[in-house]
Amino acid sequence: MPSLERCIDFLARHCKLLAGLGLLSAILPALFLARLSIDNSIEVWLARNNSAFATYQEFLQRYGSDEFIVVAVETNAPFSEEALQRQSALAQRLRAIDGVERVWDLPSLAHALWGSRENWPDAARQNAFLRNMILAPDGSSVGLFIWLKSLQGAEKRRAYVAQIEAAVADSAGPDFRPHLAGAPLLNVALDRASMRDSMLFLPLAIGVCIVLLALMLRNVSGVVAAMCAVGVSALWTMGLMGMLGRTLNIVTVVMPTLHFVVGLANGIRLTSRYFDHLSSTRDQIEAVRRTLRECLLPLLFMALTTAVGFASLIGSELEPIADLGLFSGIGILIAFVCAIMIVPGLLCLLQGTTLPATRPRAPHWSGRTGRLMAGKRWMGVGIALASLMLCALTLPRIRTESNVLKFFPADSQIVRDYEFIGAHLTGFYTIELDVRGKESSGYGVSDGFKRIDRQLQEQPGVVRIDYLGKDAQLEALASDSADSPLAGLAERFYWEGGTDAGFRLCVLVNTMASNDFYPLIASLKASAEKNLPKDVRWNVTGVVSLLNDAQAELVRTQIGSFSMAFGIDILMIGVLFLSLRAALASILPNLLPIGCTFAFMALRSVPLDAATVMTASVAIGIAVDNTIFFLARFRAERRSSRTQEDAVEETFHQIGSSVVFSSIVAAAGFAILGFAGFQPIAYFGLLTAATMLTSLAGALFLTPACTLACKFSERA
């Protein structure tokens, strides 16, 4: 291809200039990094393009914000004078925070309900409204319920939560031990944990990669060139997110590590082949030319196949998953461009005029394993097929999970707070029944709500059920003057618009396994169908319902993205080599590492959730790279009139070290993330490291067997 040769010649002759331009280009994206922020709010994960999300938004417009924070105070004497004074002082300070709409506390509610009655504590203990919200049934704790205004934006949410946390912390005492829970608090905890662990473990992963690169390459210029190339590509990827106003979340926060570690493979392969050619030619430009002639097309197709794996996520309705697919796909292509522009030129600049001593290439140990597998090709294929079938048997054990508390260590403060509040006071999530009809339907709806209340009370996880009309005294207070602590309560449960009216039933539930929410929602729907008047319209909404929809979307995304990416990548291999046999030879080496990754998830009880949804896309991109690199070199060796076995052995002598080095460096870098306390980052690191190692094993043992079994052995 004359045009390709001219391109290679241009890149070789101007490699130093191109390296300088590539490094200077990093200035532009670096200017936009400050715009990046992190947002793990629940709303980020709700699918924007479906009717259920639109219904939820309409619900919020009618009844107001459903964001709240619960403060549970562990105390031996909740009705003592000191405890009541502390509660009042804390409530007063909380009401002064700009983002707080209303605070329910025991002293103010007791005064509104019973005035100055001396025996009000006895009445409070028996009051259904206070129980499981303001008072624990066993008297071990007392609560404050903080209603928040609609919090627009992650920065405001973090600021308000920080003020609430500070106020609560200042109120703590020996017999006044507060615990916090609530969706806004959980969102902020996710922001802090994901950012903290990514900022800690990204440098550690990079440091491990640098050390391993230095030990393997034993050349400072090679380490510097490879690190500079991936550094520039990572800056461009994250800078683009800042330019376009995207935010980071528990999925995209790992992108810098992902691109840095995976991108190193390009630098390692270029560096390894450059020094091999330089040792024989003694001419830098010619060494660059030969390196690019050998590596340019394989690296390009490796980048394209990996990008396709990520791009398959773009179709997801969940914005974080779509962003991961879009910017990771773009980032992989940028990493290819940066490697081609920067690595050869920097190697020449840093090498200077000092050339390495001429030395014969030492045979790589992978050549012997390759020849062994070439001779036992059908045994290797049979073992791979049997292994794949065993992996498939584990797939039904993979479970889905949407309980974000599982993302934190079991001994973390937020988990302990949630466990205490769930066990001693109240629930954290709401399932909403929104009923609409004529105003005259109110009596029938109220009666239906009472029957639904009785049927759901005994359901696992249900803490309390609230609706207007449940308590006549509260209803009267809710319509009282603005000075009443319950003023505005009616508007949260009843809505009028023209001739229509809306009625809300709120089911407050405790934390539970995600699969337990499905039968609860099904029970609520069945009860509503049976007990509500036939002339009203109703639907079940709320964050819990939408998160379950999002969980189903995650599963669909995983299956769809893997199927599409795998099919396209195998097709691209066939196009690259213009050979159906090459495509067939690629199927098992690329499918088995992914099967092993999912088997690992099943056997280690790693759930399929927002953190692990990227597994298939990462796995297919990683596995394909080594296959392409092997097939390209193997075809070149066969065209040199070598026998099949000799060609396999010589292929590994040429590329074995770079394949092993790049896989081990990447696996070690990702494995460091496994030590993170934040489970999404830890799972991502462990799963990706495992995929790297199984992909390496597939490249060394399975790819040569499949290549010869499919008779991919051109001599043209």
DAKA-V581765 format. One line per field, one symbol per residue. ss: DSSP state (H for helix, E for strand, C for the rest). phi: phi as a letter, one per 30 degrees, with the letter a starting at -180 (. if undefined). psi: psi as a letter, one per 40 degrees, with the letter a starting at -180 (. if undefined). A space follows every 10 residues. Layout:
# DAKA-V581765
ss = ???
phi = ???
psi = ???
This chain:
# DAKA-V581765
ss = CHHHHHHHHH HHHCHHHHHH HHHHCHHHHH CCHHHCCECC CHHHHCCCCC HHHHHHHHHH HHHCCCCEEE EEEECCCCCC HHHHHHHHHH HHHHHCCCCE EEEECHHHHH HHHHCCCCCH HHHHHHCCCC ECCCECCCCC EEEEEEEECC CCCHHHHHHH HHHHHHHHHH HCECCEEEEE ECHHHHHHHH HHHHHHHHHH HHHHHHHHHH HHHHHHHCCH HHHHHHHHHH HHHHHHHHHH HHHCCCCECC CHHHHHHHHH HHHHHHHHHH HHHHHHHHHH HCCHHHHHHH HHHHHHHHHH HHHHHHHHHH HCCCCCCCHH HHHHHHHHHH HHHHHHHHHH HHHHHHHHHH HCCCCCCCCC CCCCCHHHHH HHHHHCHHHH HHHHHHHHHH HHHHHHHCCE CCCHHHHCCC CCHHHHHHHH HHHHCCCCEE EEEEEEEEHH HHHHHHHHHH HHHHHHCCCC CEEEEEECCC CHHHHHHHCC CCCCCCCCCH HHCEEEECCE EEEEEEEEEC CCCHHHHHHH HHHHHHHHHH HCCCCCEEEE ECHHHHHHHH HHHHHHHHHH HHHHHHHHHH HHHHHHHCCH HHHHHHHHHH HHHHHHHHHH HHHCCCCECC CCCCHHHHHH HHHHHHHHHH HHHHHHHHCC CCCHHHHHHH HHHHHHHHHH HHHHHHHHHH HHHCCCCCHH HHHHHHHHHH HHHHHHHHHH HHHHHHHHHC CCCCCC
phi = .edddddddd dddcdddddd dddddddddd dcddddbcbc deddcdddcc dddddddded ddcjdcdbbc cccdadbdcd eddddddddd dddddddedc dabcbdeddd dddbhcedcd eddddcdddd dibcbdecid abcbccdcdd ccjdddeddd dddddddddd ddaecbcdbb akeeddeddd eddddddddd dddddddddd dddddddhad dddddddddd dddddddddd ddecidcdad cdddeededd ddddeddddd dedddddddc cibddddddd ddddcededd dddddddded dddddddded dddedddddd dddddddddd dcddddeddd dicdcdddbd ddeddddddd dddddbdddd dddddddddd ddddedddcc abdddddced cddddddddd dddcbacbcc cccccbaded dedddddded ddeddcecde jdcabbadjd bdddddddcd dddddcejdd ddbbbbaidc bbbccccccd daeedddddd dddddddddd cdedcccbac bjdddddddd dddddddddd dddddddddd dddddechad dddddddddc ddedddddde dddchdddbd dcddeddddd ddddeddddd dddddddddc iddedddddd edddcedddd eddddddddd deddddddee dddedddddd dedddddddd cceddddddd hdadbd
psi = hddddddddd dddfdddddd dddddedddd dedeehihhf idddehhdei dddddddddd ddeiifhihh hhhhidgdei dddddddddd dddddehdeh dihhiddddd dddebfhdfd dddddehddd hfddhideee iiihhhhiih hhiddddddd dddddddddd eiadfghiii iidddddddd dddddddddd dddddddddd dddddddfhd dddddddddd dddddddddd dddefiiiae deeedddddd dddddddddd dddddddddd dehddddddd ddddeddddd dddddddddd deedeiehdd dddddddddd dddddddddd dddddddddd daehiiihii hhhidedddd ddddefdddd dddddddddd dddedeehii hehedeeiid eidddddddd dddecaidih hhhhhhaide eddddddddd dddddedehh ehdihiihed hdddddddea ieeheehedd eeeiihgbei iihhhhhhii iiiddedddd dddddddddd eiieeiiiih aidddddddd dddddddddd dddddddddd ddddddefhd ddddeedddd dddddddddd dddefhihad dededddddd dddddddddd ddddddddee fiiddddddd ddddeddddd dddddddddd dddeeidhdd dddddddddd dddddddddd ddddddddde fgfie.
